[in-house]
Amino acid sequence: MKIIIIGGVAAGMSAAAKAKRIHADAEIVVYEMTEEVSFGACGLPYFVGNFFENPNQMIARTKEQFADSGIIVHTKHQVMALHPQSKTIRVKSLKTGLEFGDQYDKIMIATGASAVIPPFDNKDLVNIFTLKSMQDGVALKEKVMKPEYKQVVVIGGGYIGMEVVEAMLHVGKEVRLFQADSRVLPETFDEEITDIMTDEILRKGVLLHTKERVQGFVGEIEVEGVITDQGQYPADLVVIATGVRPNTGFLTDTGITMLENGALVINGHGETSLPDVYAAGDCATVYHLVKKQEVYIPLATTANKLGRIVGENLVGLNSHFPGTLGSACIKVLDLEAGRTGLSEKEAKELGLSYNTILIRDKNQTHYYPGQVDIHVKLIYDAETKVILGGQIVGEQGAVLRVDVLAAAIYNKLTTEELGMLDLCYSPPFSRTWDVLNIAGNVAE
Ligand SMILES: Cc1cc2nc3c(=O)[nH]c(=O)nc-3n(C[C@H](O)[C@H](O)[C@H](O)COP(=O)(O)OP(=O)(O)OC[C@H]3O[C@@H](n4cnc5c(N)ncnc54)[C@H](O)[C@@H]3O)c2cc1C
């Protein structure tokens, strides 16, 4: 049995490791375009912001460690084409430029996604970056650590853009953030929550431009400024964080089923529409437990879990991923925020009959040092009161409470049940009625 895996990060290496553990005799070959495997891009903003120094700390397991377990890893090798009828692929060595063929019994596409760069004028000037690969991070940090580069422009107020804002403030830069939408993180958090995040970044001195579109850059060799539909602003460094697109262009001739954005449609077993071709991670869809449909939510959490499921199925098991809740979290300077299930925007788009509540309460008792505000929003079915989604923001204790909400939504708990859920209490952590209990009770 020969298994080929294309892409050697979260989804691909989770699958490779799992398959090898179950079936030691399986021949597993990984092709990865870059120098590294098992690289955790989630650490990049914190590396660039100098929260830690050694980029190798973002590598979970090296190529050599995988080789020791019997997995054959070819780095600097790009898969150029898949031929499902003959079960072969075309591979190019990026070291020698030579192309060759390889054959599989089963194959997994785990090629992830790439940063989207809009068609800005002069986008090839020096000191304009995206943040996706290890090389991106190392190149950006080299510039960031130079004090002469003071003014940083971040384009895009999604997760990565917001994390880059924090990184740049951490190393003492002046930060300007452009967001074409009317608010930051519009796809994931509702307005009441993003308003609190916006207050936080404004308070920390970020120059925020919402409803303003970047059109291009000025400069001779290095970038010197940014031009928008409303003006021109100085910039020494620019980070573009305007979203990602699945790396599936090399599959368009195969007839494989994709969403409009190029994400490979898979089922709960990780199977694509082609026989013996599996996929997982940022290049693929995932089933949403509340929406009850395939969605595109590129996150490391799902890539790891579905990667493992695919690894099991590649060697003959019949494992199934139940689905995502779109649970995700972010640190916005002194705030932490998380969300799970549906946002109100999503509930509205689905035409659901729902109610919401938003409460502001405290994270813990008043007499123990560290009491701060915590805001909880619940979205729940208007009739049955089953919780559909939740978002929490605060200085402390917000994100792990979102995990409680994720378990509640997974188990279809009602607001009433949340109100009486037996949650922990001790003065440094909560109050006798935890903020989640209170939210559940308010939402009657
Ligand atoms: C800055 C940043 C911060 C993030 N923070 C978080 C976070 O806090 N939480 C979270 O859940 N997620 C986060 N993510 C998302 C997370 O990194 C991804 O969801 C995860 O890496 C997806 O893993 P993957 O294996 O599907 O794809 P990738 O990690 O994209 O890996 C795919 C690999 O395939 C290789 N490849 C592509 N095409 C080919 C080809 N044709 N031939 C050979 N190799 C190929 C690529 O070189 C790449 O190494 C973050 C991402 C970024 C960029």
The ligand as an ORCA input file, in Angstrom:
! r2SCAN-3c Opt
* xyz 0 1
  C      -0.222     34.181     10.893
  C      -1.183     33.035     11.115
  C      -1.747     32.851     12.349
  C      -2.652     31.809     12.562
  N      -3.195     31.639     13.799
  C      -4.064     30.628     14.028
  C      -4.617     30.410     15.309
  O      -4.314     31.137     16.270
  N      -5.495     29.374     15.465
  C      -5.838     28.542     14.428
  O      -6.633     27.615     14.637
  N      -5.303     28.723     13.193
  C      -4.437     29.736     12.961
  N      -3.879     29.899     11.717
  C      -4.275     28.991     10.640
  C      -3.420     27.720     10.637
  O      -2.069     28.069     10.521
  C      -3.851     26.862      9.466
  O      -5.216     26.567      9.627
  C      -3.068     25.566      9.383
  O      -1.710     25.810      9.170
  C      -3.601     24.729      8.217
  O      -2.817     23.610      8.065
  P      -2.763     22.855      6.677
  O      -1.889     21.675      6.869
  O      -4.123     22.643      6.134
  O      -2.126     23.893      5.651
  P      -0.724     24.754      5.662
  O      -0.305     24.960      7.041
  O      -1.011     25.886      4.772
  O       0.269     23.739      4.967
  C       0.143     23.331      3.640
  C       1.527     23.014      3.094
  O       1.363     22.488      1.776
  C       2.454     22.938      0.985
  N       2.034     22.893     -0.432
  C       1.092     23.660     -1.033
  N       0.958     23.296     -2.324
  C       1.835     22.278     -2.542
  C       2.164     21.487     -3.671
  N       1.538     21.634     -4.835
  N       3.130     20.567     -3.539
  C       3.761     20.374     -2.336
  N       3.484     21.087     -1.236
  C       2.527     22.028     -1.341
  C       2.720     24.336      1.468
  O       4.063     24.705      1.195
  C       2.430     24.238      2.963
  O       3.599     24.060      3.704
  C      -2.979     30.932     11.485
  C      -2.392     31.130     10.239
  C      -1.502     32.165     10.034
  C      -0.881     32.346      8.683
*
